[in-house]
């Protein structure tokens, strides 16, 4: 029998590739071609099943939804992809800075 804690960890993991292209497209209210275009642009990098089918994570669906929101605001696709890519990079940079600051605080000798 499999470990149920492993299942919970996967369900909580934003990066776990749980969604097929069809399901992802349905959830986002888009055509699969939209997701393929985001893949081709390099914004999304879905995992592949053993049969070669794309599998998307919740994090990737969030990026795709942000692009869709920008498109709904009449933003050109290339601009929307660039904006979302830069927002994603900025978030990652902020997370890295916070981690480094925490590590620095943990390693700073006290001056008593």
Steps between C-alpha positions, in 0.01 A plus 500: 500500500633845417583758763204740537737774620664487157165569339437797730841640417426476129158661542655790691791542258440795264756354259361146479393436137148377567298649214475365148481749215128439454421550867727804524334657197154430644593650837636814334222526244743497208580280203795258526669705226527788749700280739715372213577861403615574855716187487650608167572847643689340790270631773376154594709186515257221577621157598423211267328176586657171393274525191628849418192694613553840659434525875456841660543609861286746692787749481501475120123538488534818706746641246269406212204659678699822548577507126133445425405789730741730316363385164148575622628854568603526131871440561678339202602139564874563476476791745284299740746210495792736563321673788408172667851365449651809664249487786589135556874578500447788743304279740776236485764768565308631802470146637874445450584828674279406796672160523847657488406759762370225727820298451708807576305565822547139606878520444570844640701470824343682790694793645443464873 
